Each structure stands twice: as C-alpha cells, then as structure tokens.
Amino acid sequence: MESILPFAYIIIFPGFLFLAVYGLFLQWFDRKLCAVMQNRVGPPWFQPFADFTKLLAKEIIVPDAADSAMFRSLPFFAIAAVMTALISIPVGRSALFSFQGDMVAVIYLLTIPTVTFFLAGWSSTSPYSTVGAMRVLTQLFAYEVPLMLSLIGPAILAGTWNLTEIAAFFSAHPALILLQAPGLFAALVALQGKLERMPFDIPHAKNEIVGGQFTEYTGRLFGFFCLAVDMEMVVGAALINAVFMGGSLGTHGAAAIAVFLVKTLFIAFLLAVLKVLMARIRIEQMVNFCWKYLAPVAMAQIALDIFLKYKLG
Amino acid sequence: MSKITIPLGPQHPALKEPENFMLVLEGEQITGATVNLGYNHRGMEKVAESRTYIQNLYLIERVCGICSHSHTTTYITNVEELAKAEVPQRALAIRTLIAELERVHSHLLWLGVAGYEMGYETLFMYTWRDREQVLDCLELLSGNRVHYSINTIGGVRRDITAEQKAAVLKRIKYLEERTQYYIKIATQETTLLARTMNVAKLPPDIAVKYGAVGPTARASGIKIDVRKDEPYLIYDKLDFKMITHDTCDVFGRVVVRALELVESYKMINQILNNLPEGPIAVKIPMKLAPGEAVNHYEAPRGEDIHYLKSNGTDKPERLKVRAPTMANLQSVAYMMEGGWLADVPLAIAAIDPCMSCTDRAVVWDAKKGKKTTYAWEDLRKLGIEHYRKRGVDFTKL
C-alpha cells in the first residue's frame, strides 16, 4: 500500500488526472464566463473534452524542415513541467512535497512550458511560427520579472520560501491578506501574460500570425499543448491562491479542497474579466507596460511587506 | 536582424475575402509591403452585357454583399437617366432611407470587424448584436436582410406603411443610445486608444495623391462626400453634417464612422417624418436609346462610380463599376510601411475593404506593353480548356 500511494498521488490526485480534468473544466468555465459577458450562449460543459478527444484522433503532420524528435517531444516536456510544479503547491492543506525554497523551484518549473512554446515555434520553421516564437521570448522577459517580484513580497512577510508555510502564515494572519492587494493585482496581470490570454495573447494573435508558435502543430501534439496551457492555468491559480490568499485558510481534508476549488474559480473569474475588458496590445506596449507599471507595483509591495515585517517584529 | 517575408493572405484569419499582402519584416517592424489582388474576380461586368436591364438589377446587387443598395442605386440612376424618366419623389425618399439604413449596418459591422482585428472581441460581439436591429429594419421594409432588392427601374418595389415607420423609428432610437455608448468606448478605452492612435497614418497630401475616398479620406481631414458635393436622391433636402477628423490614423477612422452613424440616424428620422406622398414607381421602356451615363454615389465605404453605355437594345453595351475599395487600396501599402506587424490587420480593415467589388481581369503583355481584355466567348473557352486539362469535360454533359 505504501508503495502504491505515491503513484496514486502523481497519477490521480492531485497529479495528472485531477490537473487534466480540472484544467479542461476551467477552460470551459472561462469560455462560458466570457460568452455570458459578451452576450453569447457559450459552449456546453463537455466542449473542451470533446475538442481534446477529437484532436487525439487527428493525423500528426511534422514539417520536413523540423527536427522530428524535438517537435514530437516538446508538448510532453510542457506537461511534465507543469505537473512537477504542482507537487510543491498546496492543493489541500499542504503540498505533496514541500521544502525550504520550493517557491523558487515552482517559478523555475513554470518557465519551462514557455520555453517549450518558444522551441516549438522556432523548430517549426514556418514564418508565422518564427515570429510567434520571437514574441513568446520577448513576452517572457516582460512578465516574468513582475511575476517573481510580486511573489517575493508575501514570502518576505511570512519569512519563508516554502509555499505551504506561506499559505499557513496567511491562514494564521488573515488580516494581512488584504494588505497584499497591489501584489495580487500585479501577479494576476503577469499570470494573464504567462498564460498568453487576452490582452496578452500576442504570441498567437490569430489576426496577425495565424496560430503563432503552434501554427504547424496538429492532432495529438497540438492537443497536448492545449492541455498543458489548461493545466498551467490551474497551477498558476493554485500558486496565487497559496501565496496571496492563504491557501486552505486553516481547513482540513475535503473542506480544504473545497476552499481551493472555490478560490481558484474566483481567480479564473478575475482572469476572464481581464480577458473580456480589453483589446490586444502590441508586443512593445506589453514590454513597456510590464516594466514601467507592473514591476514598480510589485516592488512597492515588497517595500510594504518589509515595513510590515519590521513593525510586526 | 535578418529580414523575413511573411505572406498575409490569400487565406488568412485577418482577411474576410481573398487578397494578398507580402510583408517584409525586420523583427516586428515592416520595411516593405506589396498588395496583390485578383483572387476574387467574377467577370460581372462582362456578364452584365448579356443580360437585360431588369435582369442586371439582380446581378449588380450581388457585386457586394454589404453595399448592395449602393450599387443598384447607382446603376439604376444611370438607366433612368438614359431613359429620361422622372422618378417619383416618394421613391427617391425610400431609396435614401434604405441607403442610410445600409450605411448604419455597414458602419456597425465595420466597428465590430475593427474590434476583432485588434483582438477586442467583446466590442465585436456587442456591435454585431446591435447590428441585428438595423437588419431587422431592412427586413421589415424590403423583405430581405442583405440583398434588399428594394430598387426597381423607375422607382421602388415596396411602399412604407405607418406601422413599419413606427417600428423602424423605435429601433433607431435604441441604436442611437447604443451608438453613444460605442462612441464613449472608442474615445476612452485605454487599450483601444493604444491600438488606434498614431496607427496607419495617412497624411492629407498622400490621401489626395493616392485618391482615397469616403471615411478613409475624411479621417485625413479631406472634405469629400458625394452626398454634400453633388447631392443625389433627396440629400439636398436633408439636414446633416459632413464628419471629418484630423488625426489621419485609425482612431480618426473609428471616430468618423461612429459620428456618421449619428448623422445617419438623424437623416432616417427626417426622411420617415417627412415622407412625400405619391406613387412609388413609373413605367420605363425595356429598350433604351443609344447613349452614355456616369453617376457616382456615396457608398458606406466611399465614392462608388458606375458607367453605362446603351445601344438601343434591351441590354447594355458596356457597364463599368469603380468600387470605393479600388480607390482606397492604393493607400494601404503606404499605411503599413514602417508600422508594426500587429497593426497590419487593423490598417487593412480601416479602409473597410471589399475585394469582390474590386477585382478585375486584364491580360497584360509585358513584352509588347499592351493590354487586352477577354470577350465572354474567350473566357468560356478558357474555362472549358482549364477543366479539360484536369480531366473534366463540361461540354459533354
């Protein structure tokens, strides 16, 4: 029994199966919310599952000029990195495997999918994918710094680099959660950029460069890339939940998981509102915005947290 | 950084109709652009020569899906001029009414497309939902949503009843409110401003040089509008302003179109409240005496010119259509150069292109520097040959 449990964690909960199902559900939730806000009907609940299943059955076409082995393996690298990141993020009361400094490891692991997107676009060699790949990298340098800076603030206040302990600290001091609002805002906007959603869906802006970095991807490989993006949404929401919203808020077992689901749905709702409200901006406007406005907000949060830490002793 | 060439079209998500733009990119910036046309040629001018004036009405309507009324009205004005017919005032008023409703439908559609091209899907969904109101008006008045077919030679096909008038006025009132909301969005929303301000600049002198017309020219501060310059139908009796803007960019084009919507609502109210009494059509002979006529018309996208030559039979000798997109397309290449790749879809969309109206076929002999056009029989032969090479023979069917 002891030897089966870790596999169950990895494959069923909170590993692959939970991530995949909840990721696809969040995709539907997001699409439905946007549809309602845009005065449309929106897809039925099983639409993402149907899309994914359909893609699994489709033919795979690898461009002649592409490196076949790399082209085929990239989607799985993306999924593996996202799944690994979740191991250290608390879904219930505590993470599966937490250690001092796991926050840095999670940030690092969440960068890997973006790098695979770049490699996917670059190795496809078509003009649209090449431009998309360049945009992926440019965008990475824009949002990554504000995202990291905004995560550092709460860590300083909690005095730990362990995500589970940060969550526990804020569960114990719920009043301090309110003081993290600027950092939370910066993190949400940066996460929107990381997930490449409107108004930051620049790397695959369909009106400009068709499918962007994924233009040449078809069938199963494309399906897994989409799944990786959906999973990234869950992991990103879970990360923000752990760092800014106090994780399980002191609850146990099933209640803790219910709290997790409610709060990630709320984060998905905020992200959907961001998506609906704005027009897509240009890549140079995005870089400007992230460095000029978002990074200073995140730094102000750090200053505030250092001050609070000093005051609280 | 090395240069790469990106094809935008003929098949591309940003384009609603096939056309092709070859863009030379340096990073994200465009250093060169060429426009290639001709993917949507249908030979309509040629076909028109083998049909009667009445039959042509339905052909000309299908030149464009959006300015269908514009093309038929210009064509019919030519026919009536050649027949020296006196069209009743009530018919002219109804034609003007449909023309303005068409402008409302076209500008709302454009606003949505512009939103879509800049990744603002909410604006797209909202404007297209409201556009349904004006399509309902058109359906109520003419029986059709897109190809209204309200025109007939010598007048209009349908009269307007008191109930229809009330229903249209009610919908226009709703649209007036919604348009105020869109004007607020277009002039205040931060990301929308960031995407439209100083994008696809077209200075007034360049606009004149390349012959831009319609809202594209008016957004560059040029006072050009056939409705004011040379009033046709009943525009001389209506009170409306010519809208111009001096920013010369996509923002100006958005503002011009949005404010023109307001002017159109004003005109629709005026026409419906002062509809002249009388018959709606007069009889016109099937055969027209030899002669030529040229007329122009302010379509939603700009000046539309039709030339018609009659030869004493019931079929035209020659029909020539100069759609507004033809005039505006020259300036697109200028607008794109030096800009960002992200602005290309918007620059193209900002002239509200309509390719199917524009494409023509001319055979150009580069060696001799001569151009020839195909006759209908030649085109037929060419088509049969083309399919025979691919193993299909239509002549045996």
Interface residues (C-beta under 8 A of the other chain):
Chain A: M37 Q38 N39 R40 P127 Y128 T130 V131 M134 R135 M198 P199 D201 I202 A205 K206 N207 E208 I209 V210 V276 L277 M278 A279 R280 I281 R282 I283 E284 Q285
Chain B: I4 T5 I6 P7 H12 P13 A14 L25 G27 E28 G115 Y116 E117 M118 G119 Y120 E121 T122 L123 M125 Y126 R129 E189 T190 T191 L192 A194 R195 W340 L341 A342 D343 V344 P345
